[in-house]
Amino acid sequence: MRWVGSGLDVRSVSSSVRTMGAERREDVLLAGVIGLAGLVEVALGAVPGHAVVASLSLLVMTAALMVRRLRPRLCLTLVLLALTVQSFLGVPVSAQLMMNPFILVAAYSVGAHLDRRASAIGLAIGATLVSVAIAATGSGGSDYGFGLLLVTGPWIAGVLVRARSAAEAEAVADAQSRARRAADDERERIARELHDIVSHGLSAMVVQAAAAAELIDHSPEDARKAMHEVQTTGAAAMIEMRHMLGLMRGGEAAGRRPQPALEDVQELVATEQAAGHSVSLSVEGAPRELPRGLALSIFRIVQESLTNVRKHASGSRCEVIITYTPVALEVEIVDDGGGRPQRPESPGFGIIGMSERARLYGGALEAGPRSPGGGWVVRGGFPLEHHVVES
């Protein structure tokens, strides 16, 4: 469900709300654990005579830590203000060890959850407040160094984590964009090939209809056969046209060549064998006449798979298996890995293209490591009940 006009995806919003809820619970839990540890430290006598002040200060810090992602700069400011107030009231800065986790988490949050400018301002505020808190207790120079390190160190860590997350998000977005472009390019190529097929069918219908018109007076039987051919060719063309719905392209391309069909797989395998590659072909079941677009897509899947074998496992033995069943056609390209069974972890654009071709005809394609035995397998299935050309 989408809110039309606003561009707002309700499912995305729901997912974001769930994520924010989980993060908020994590922050509350973290703040509660550190705050409770701080109260236990005070109860054990960490700051004699200042238990009330220290406890109130811990409560303020705990509340600040609960909003560390929503308001990172406010969180750090409140934590250090509470520390400064304690110092002015006579509580030594170094008296409570549990103050350190509050400062560390707050400073990290400023670096990790704010942009560069806001983060730098937050660091400046933090360094100033820490210096004021240390000065209020009359501590030496070493305490200033430790205090500034306590703020600057986690802030730098937060900045680095933010930069790395941004780089990873950009890489993911770039990969998704390239995958979409590859899918679009493949669909355009499919549309171009189907254009050739449908144009061929329409041209044949025109020729057959013209022949029938010439024969109808003196050879009605031959004219009837010609019209039957027109009907058969038109039915095949309509099947292709249904698969072209939604694929819009303009202009005519020149220099087109006839596109390969399923029977050309044998020639493709023979070419691989002639080049010295160990490739075999087996056809199981009774072959059936298929629309040219479907046959072309299967040919391209076999062609791309054999290309991948040459790229990633050139010394392997490969088998192409085409199986006809009463309701489907299955194609499988299997290699034994040639001693190098590892392939790239992420699917390449070739696999994306093959998947697009399979989906175009209502089929499905899967590609991945073969087990047991190693190697790689590409397996596609295509339903035939709606694609068989009637004769």
N, C-alpha and C positions, 0 to 999 in steps of 0.2 A: 504494500500500500504506500502511495506517495501523495504528498500534498501538492497538487497541481498548481503551477504558477510560482510557487515559492522555491521550488527546487530542493525541498527538504525531504530527505528519505527517512521515514519514520523508523525503519529497522535500524538505520545507522544511528539515529538519535537514541533509540533504546539501548543499543550496544554501548554507546558512549556513556549513557547514564549508569549502566551496570558497571562499567569500568571505573567511573568516578566514585561510585558507591564502594567498590572494593578498595580503592586507594584510600578513601576517607576512613574506612574501617581499619586499614593497616596503620594509618597515621595516628588514629585514636589509641590503638593497641600499643604502638611504639611509645607514644607520649605517656600512656598510663604506666607502662613497665618502668620507664626511666623515672617518672615522678614518684612511683611507689618506692623504688630503690632509694631515691633521695630522702623521702620521709623516714624510711627505716634508718638511714645514716644519721639523720637529725635525732631520731629517737634514741640512738645508741650513744649520743653525747658528742657529736662532731663539733657542735658550736655551743658550748655551755653559756647560758645566759641570753642566748639569741634564738632560742628554738622557735618562738612565735614568728619572728621576722623571717627566719629561714624557711619555715613552713609556708608562710604566705607567698614568699618569693618562688618557692617550688610550684605552688598552685598556678601562679601567673605563667611560669615557664611551661608548665604542662599544657595549659590552655593554648599558649602560643604555638606549641609544637603540633597541635591538632590541625592547624591551618597552614602548615609549612609549605604545602603545594599550592594552595589557593592564594596565599599572601606571604610569600617567602621573605620579603624585606620587612614586613611588619613582624613576622615571627622572630627574625634575628634581632630587630630593634627591641621588642618586648623582653626577650631573653637577656640581652645585655643591659637594658634599663633596670631590670630586676636585680641583676648582679651589681650594677652601679649604686642603686639605693642601699643594698646590703653593705657595700663598702663604706658609704657615708655614715651608716648607722653603727659602724664599728665591727662588722663581720669581715674577717680576713678573706681575701679573694681565694686563697688556696686552702681554706679550711674545709671545704666540701668537695670531695672527689667527684661526686655525681653532677656537679655543675658542668664538668668538661663534656660529657655526652650531649647535654643540651646545646652547648655552643657548637660542637662539632656538627651535629645534625642540622642546626639552623643555618650555619655558614655553608654547608654542602648544598642545602636546598636553594639558597640564593644563587649559587653558581649553576645548579642543574636545571632550575625552573624559570629563570629570567633571561631575557635577551642580553646582549653584551653591555649595552649602556646602563640598563636598569641594574644589572648584576654588579657592574663597577661601582655604581652609586651605593648599592647595598654593602659592598666590601668597605668602602670609605666610611660609611656610617658605623659599621661593625668595628673597624680599627680605631675609630675615634672613641667610641663608648668603652672599648676594652682599655684604652689608654687612660681614660678618665677614671674608670673603676680602680685601676692599679695605682694611679696617682693619689686617689682618695685614701688608700691604705698606707701610703708612704713607702712602698716597696722599692727595691733596687732595680738597676737596669736590666738584670737577667730576667726579671719577671715581665718587663715590657716585651722582651724578645719572645719569651714563651707565650705570652698572651697574643701577640700579633701572629705567631706561628699557629696558634690554636684556631684563629679565624681564617688566616690566609691558606693554610694547607688544605682543609676540606673544601674551601671555596674553589681552589684550583682543580681539585678532583671533580667537583661538580661541573665546572666549565668543560673539562675534558670529556666527561660522560655525556654531557649535552651535545658537544660537537660530534662525538662518535655516533650517538643516536640519530642526529640530523643527517650524517653521512650515510648511515645504513638506510634510513627512510628514503633518502634521495636515490640511492642505488636500487632499492626495491621499486620505487616509482619509475625510474628509468628503464629497468628490466620489464616492468609491466607495459610501459609505453612502447618499447621495442617489440614486445610480443604482440601487442595490438596492431602495430604497423605491419609486422610480418603476416598476421592473420588477414589483414585487409589486402595486402599485396597478393596473398595466395588466393583470396576470394576473387580479386580482379583477374588473376590469371585463369582461374576456373571459368569465370564469366566469358573471358576471351575465347577459351577453348570450346565452351558450350555454344557460343555464337557461331563458331565455325560449323559445329555439328548441326545446329538448327537451320542455319543457312543452306547447308548441303541438303537437308531433308526438304525444305521448301522448294529449292531449285529442282529437286527430283520430282516433286509433286507437279510443278508447272510443266515440266517436260512430259510426264506421264499423262497429264490432263490434255495437253495439246495432241499427243498421239491418239488418245481416245477420241477426241473430236474428229480427227482425220479418218479414223477407222469405223466410226459408228454407223455410216451408211452402207458400206460394202463388206464389213467384217464385224458384225455385232459381238461375236464371241471374243475376238481379240480386244475389242473396245472394253468389254466387260472385265477382262483380265487386267487391262491397263488401269481401269478405275479401282479395281481391287488393290492394285499396287499403290494407288493414290491414298486409299483408305488406310492401308498398313503403314505407309510412310508418315501420313498425317498423325496417326495414333502415337507413333514413336516420337515425332516432333513435339506433340502435346505433353508427353511425359517429361521431355527435357525442359519445355517451357515452364512447367510447374515448379521445377527445381531452380529456375532462374528468377522466381518472384523475389523482389527485394534487391536484386543485383542490378543496379542501374549503371550504364556506361554509355558514353557518346563517342561518335566518330567511327570511321572505318579504318581498319589497319590493313596495310598492304603487305604483299609478299607472304601470304599464309601458305603453309604446307599441310597436307593431310595429317590428321592426328593419329597416333598409334591406337590400337585396340587391344583387347585382351589376348587375342591370338598372337600378337606381337611379343608377348612375354617370352615365348619360346625362342624367338630371334634374339631377344635381350639376353637371355641365359646363354645362348650360343656365343654371343659376342664376349661375354664374361669368360666363358671357357676358352675361347680362342686367345684371350689375353693372359691365359695361364692361371685363372682363378678356379678354385674348386667349388663349382656351383652346379646344382642339379635341380631339375623340375619334375614334379609329379602332379598329375591331375586325377582326382578321385571323384567318382560319381558321373552322372550323365551331363555333359556340357549343354547349356541352354543359351539361346540367343538373348542378348542383353541390350538395353539401350546403349548407344555409343558413349554417352556421357558417363554412365556407370562403369562401362568397360575401360574407358580412358582413366577414370579415377583409380581403379584397381591397378592398371598398368603403372601409373605414376607412383603409387604406393610401393609397388615392387621395385621400381627403378630407384626411388629415393632410399629404400632399405638396402639395396645392393651397393649404392654409393656410400652409405654409412658403414657398411662392412669393409669396403676398401679403405675408408678413412681410419677406422678404429681397430680393425682386426683383419688386416690384409692377408695374413697367412692362414686364416681359418677356413674350415669347410662349411659351406652354406647350402641350405636346402630351401627351395620355394615349393610350397604345397598349396594347391588350389583345390578346394573341395566344394562340390555341388550337392546340396541336400534338397528335398522337396520344397523347402520354404526359404532357403538362405544360401548365400555363397560365402565361403570362408577362405581367407587367404592368410598364409602364415609364412614368414621368412625367419629361419632359425640358423644361427651360426654357433660354432663351438668355442668361439673366442680366440682361437689360434694362439693360445698361451697368454693372451692379454684380455681377460674378461672384463676389465674395468672400463666403464664408459663415463662420460661426464655426468655429474649428479643431477644437474638441471636439464630439462628437455630442450633440445635445440630447435631452431626455427623449422628444420625439416620435419620434425615430429609434429610441430604445430600445424604445418601445412597438410600433412597426412591426416591428422585428426579433423581438420576443416573439410577435407574431401569426404571423409567417412560420414560426418554429420550431415553433409549436404544431401546424401542419399539415405538418410535415416539409419545409418550404420554406426558402429562404434569401433574405436581402435585403441589398443593398448600396446605399450612398448616398455621393455624393462629387462633386467637380468634374468637369465634362464637358470633354474635350479631344479634338480641337481645337475652337475656337470659343467656349469659355467657357460659363458657365452651370452648371447643376446637374442631376444625374440620380439618380433613385431607381429601382432595378430589383429586382424580386422574381420568383422562380420557384417554382411549386408543382407537385409530382408529382400526376398525376390518376389513376394506375392503381388506387389504393386509395380514391379519394374520389368517383368518379362514382356518381351515384344511378341504379340500375337501374330501368327502367320496365316 
